[in-house]
Amino acid sequence: MSRTAGLSTPQIDTPAIDVTRLRKSYGEVRAVDGVDLRVSAESVYGVLGPNGAGKTTIIRTLATLIPPDSGEVRVLGHDVLREAGAIRDRIGLTGQYSSVDDELSGRDNLVLLARLRGFSWGGARRRAEELLTTFGLDEAASRLVRTYSGGMRRRLDIASSMIVTPDLMFLDEPTTGLDPHSRNQVWELVRGMVAEGATVLLTTQYLDEADQLADRIAVIDHGRVIAEGTPAELKRSVGSSVLRVRLRAAEQRERAERMLAEALGTSVHSGADRVELSAQVAAEEEATRALAALTNAGIGLAEYAFGHATLDQVFLALTGHPADGARSGAETEEAA
C-alpha cells in the first residue's frame, strides 16, 4: 500500500490530532461535552463507547464536516474552522454506512472517484487496479457492488477513501455488522495503513477491536472522556483480576449475584447473556471462597474463570453499563 507522492507526512513529534474542550450540541442534546484528545502521528487511536456516546460527532468535527460549538480543534497542524481545505486534502473518511454505488462495479466505483479527485483516465484506471489488488477485490472487480458481501463492501468503502493515500484516516465503526472473518480482514488493512506511515482514528463499540488495534484508547460516555490510556493501563485501572462465572440456570442469577457480592464485598456485573456474572477480585483465595459459597448453596456453575481484567470489565467498572448498551437522544442526532 504505497503512499502517494506529493503529500506531506506529519512530523512524528507533532500530534496528528490535538483537541481541547470540544463541545457540540444538537438542540437540547449535548453530544460532545468538553472532550480533550491528543493523537500521536503514525498510531491507531481508539475512541470506545456505546451508541450515542458522541463518537460520530467527534469524527465529523475532526473531518471538518460539522463545526464545533466551542473548543480548539487542530488536525495535522491545521485549525478545523480556518483551514478546513488543507485538512480535507490530507484525510480519508469511512463512515458507518457504505458510500459506494450499488449499481456500479467495484472497479467503476473507484475509477469514478479517482476522476473526481483529478486523476486522468489512465491514472484513474491504474489507481483503481492497484487498490482492488491491495484490498483483495480484483477477482470481483467487474461485479456490481450490490452482489458483494458485507465484508467486500466494507473493503471497497475503505479503498474508496484511499484514492489519494491519506496522512490521517478516520474509521467510524468500520466493522459493524461484519462476520469474524471480514472483521479480521479490516483489522489487517488498518495495521497495513499504519505500517505505511498513516495515522488512524478508529471509533468502535467493540472492546476486542479496540484491544486488538489501538495504541491508546479514549473511553467516552455521554459525550465525555471518562478514561484514557493504553489498553494495558486501562485494564490495570480497574484491578488486577476478575472472576467470571457462567450459571447453568438463568433463574438463579439474582441469588448468585447477591451471594457473590456478599462473599467478595464488591459490585457484581451481569453480562449480555443472562447467565454470565463478573466481579473484580483482589486475590485468588477470595475467588475460591466465593465459588465454594455458590456450590454449597446449590447454584450450578457451567463454567468459571479467574484472570486479568478485559476492556469489557473496564467499561463496566467506569460506566456501570456494557459498551454495547442501547442509548437514545444523541445517537438519533448523530445519525441524522
N, C-alpha and C positions, 0 to 999 in steps of 0.2 A: 504494500500500500504506500505508494510514493507520494511525497508532499509536492505540491505544485510550485514551480519556480516563480519568484516574484512576490510571494507573500512573506512578510517579516514574521519571525518567530519571537514571542515574548521572551525577555531575559528571564533566566531561571530564578533570579533573586527578586524579581518583581511579581507580585501576585497577579494571577490571571483574572481574579475577581476580588474586589475589595468593597464591601458593603457595610455601611454604618447606619444603624437606626432606621432601616427601611420600613415604611408604613404604606399600606394600601387598603382602601375600603371600597365596598360596593354598597352604596346606600347606607343602611344601618349596620351592615355586616363588616367587621374588621377582619379582612382575610389575612393580612400580614401586619404584625403588631410589634415593630421595633426590632427587626432582625439584623444581626451582625453576622457577616460571613467573610472569611479570608481564605481564598483557594490558591494554593501554590500551582505554578505552571508545571506541565508535564506530569499530572497526577489525576487520579479519579477521586472526586469528592462526592459523597453520597448525601442526599437530603432525604431523610427517612421519616415517614409519618403516614397516618391513615388518610383515607379520602376526606377532603375538606379541610386538611390541616394548613393549607396555604402553599403547597409545593408548586402547583402550576402557576399561581400568581407570581411567585418568585422567579420562575423560569421566564415567563412572559415579560417581566420587568427587565431582567438582565438581557434579554434578547431584543430589547427596545420596541416590543410590540405594544406595551402599555406604559404610561408614565407613572412614576412613583408619586404618592401624595406628599411624602417628605422623606428626608434622609439623603445621604450621599452614596451614590452608586457608580463605581468605576469598573469597566470591563476592558481588559487588555490595555489598561492605562488610559482609557477614554471615558469621559463623562457620558452617561446614557441619555441625558437631555440635550447637551450641547454638541455632542459628537457622535450621534446615532449612526450616521452614514459610515464613519470609519469603523465602527463596531460591526455593522452588518457585512462589511466586506471580508471579515475575518472569522465569522462564526458559522456554524451549522446547527440546525434545529430539527429534531424529530419529536413530534408530539405523540399524544396517547393514541390518536386515531390515524389511519392510513391517509396520506395525502396524494397518492398516485391515482392515475386514471384507470378504472377497471376495464374500459373499452379499448385501451391500447395495449400493445405487447410490452413486456418488460424493457426490451431494447428501445422501442419507440418512446416510452416514458423518459428514459434517460437522455436520448438524443434531443427530444423537445426541450428538456430542462437545460441541457448544455447550450443549445442555441439561444435560449433566453438569457443565459449568462455570458453571451458574447462569443462563443466558440464558432469557428467556421463549420460548414457541413462536414468536411473531412475530419476536423478536430473533434467535433461532437460525436461522430461515429467511433473514432478511436477511443475517446474517453469513455463512452458507453460500454464498449467491449472490455476495456480494462476493468471497469467496475463490476460488470457482470461476472468476469472471471474471478476477481478478488472476493466477491460475495457468494460464489458458488451457484450462480444463476445462469451460467452460459448455456446449459442444456435446455433451459426453459425460456430462453431469451425471446423466442418468436411466439410464445403462447400469450393469449390475452391474460391480463392480470386477474380478471375475475375467476380464472381457473386455478390460481395459486393457492397454496395452503397458507394458514396464518403465519407460519414461520417464514415462508418465502416472501410474503407481502411485507413483513417487518424488515427483512434484509433489504428488499428493494427500496423501502422507505428510507432506511439509513443510507443506502447507496446514493439516493437522490439528494440527500443533504450534503454529499461529499463530491459533487460535481467539481467544485473548486475546493480542494482539501482545506478544511478549516484549522485555524490555530486552537479554537475552542469549540467543542461540540456539546450541545445541550440535548440530553436524552430524557424525555419526560415519560416515566413509567414504560420503558421500551419493551418489556416482556409481558405486559398484562395480557392474560388470556392465552399465552403460548403453552404448548406442551413442553415437558422437561428437555427433550432433545433440541427443540427450537430455542429454548432459553439458553442452553449451553452454547449454541452457535452464536447467539447475540453476545454472550459473555466473551467469547473468543474474539469477536470483532472489536469489542471495547478494549480488550487488552492489546490488540494489534494497533489501534489508534494511538494509545499512549506510548507504545514501544516506538512508534514513528515520530514522536515528539508533540502530539496533541495533548490538550487538557480536556477532560470530560467532567461535566457536572451531570450527575445522574439522580433523578428523583425516583423513589420506589416505596412501595408499602410492603415489599418482600424482604424480610430480615435476612434470609440466607443470601439474597442477591447483594445487599449492602456488605455483608460479611465477606463474600467471595471477591468483590471488585474494588471496594473503596479503600483508599489510603487513610482518609479521615471521613467522619460521619457527623452531620448535624441532625439531632433528633428534634423534630418540630411537632408541636401540638397546639391547636387553637391559635395558629399564626405566630407562635413564639418559639425560639430555640430554647429547649429545656436542658440540653446536654450536647457537648461537642467533644470529639476526640477520636483517636484511633479505635478500631473495633476492640482491641485488647484493653485499652483504657476504659472504655465504656463497660465492658464486662466486669472488670475489676471494681468499678464504682458501685456495684450492687452486691458485692460479696463474692467470696471465692468459690462457693459451692452451692449447688441446688439439688434438692431431692425431687424427683419426678415419679409419680405413680399413675398407673392405669388400672381402674377398677374393673371388676368383672360385671358389675351391675350398676347402671346409672342411678337407680333409685337409692343407692347407698351413698351418693355423692355428698349430700348435705351433712350426713352423720360423719363421714370420713373427713370432710373439710373441717368440721368442728373439732374432731379429735386431733387432727394434725396441728391445728392452731394452738390447742392446749398443750400438746406434747412439745412443740417447738418454740412456743412463745413468740410467734411471728405471723404475719399475714400469709394466707394460702390463696393462690390464684387458680381459677378454673381455666382450662384450655378451651380451644374451639370445639373439641369433642367433649360431650357431657361426662365422659368417664375419666378425663385427664385432670390431674391436680399437680401443682408445683409450689415449692416454698424454698426460700433461702435457708441454708443450714450452716452453722458456724463450724461444726465438727462432725466427722463420720459417726461418732458414738451417738450423737443426737438423732441422726437419721436412723440408726439401728434401733434405738428405743422407740421411735415413732412408728416404724414398721411393725415392731413387735406388738405395740398397742393396737394397731389396726387388726392384726392377725388374731390376737387374743379376744377382740371384740366381735369376731366372726365376719369381718369385712374382707371379702375376697379380692385378691390382687391378681390381675392378669400379668402385670409386669411392673418393675420399678427400676430406677437408675439413680445413681448418685455421681455427680460430676460438676464440671465447671459451668458457670452461667453462660447462656446463649443470649443473643440480641433480643430474642423473644422475652426472656426474663428481664432484660434491661428495660425494655419498653413498658412492660407491665409494672415494674417497680417505680418507674418515673411517672407514669400517667395513670395507673390503676385500670387500664383497659388495653386490649390487644391492638396491635398496629393495624389490623385489617377490619377494625370495628366500623360500622356504618356511621356516617356523620351527616349533618344537614347544614343548611344555611350557606356557608362559604363555599361548599362543594358545588351547590347549584350555581352560584355566581361564577365560580372558576370555570365551569363547563360551558358557560354562555359564550 
